[in-house]
Amino acid sequence: MKAKIILMAIGIVVFAFGIIFYLQGNSMVGPTSSFMYSNPKWIVNGQWIAVGGALILAAGLGISLRRPKS
């Protein structure tokens, strides 16, 4: 039960950071003094980080679906 919650929480946090990095790369969010602001490299990095977070979240959900509730 704890592994499911921990994986899901980590997945949500990593996914959120990926979205924030993506938006900073697109000049939509964050301070203009940030090195990520309006940087195309962080658009791609943010997408991959968000995908990684989604996979971690899916792993946590998969664990919850596999284990029988007792």
Buried (B, 14 or more C-beta within 10 A) or exposed (E): EEEBEEBBEBBBEBBEBBBBBBBBBBEEBBEEEEEBBBBEEBBEBBBEBBEBBBEBBEBBBEBBEEEEEE
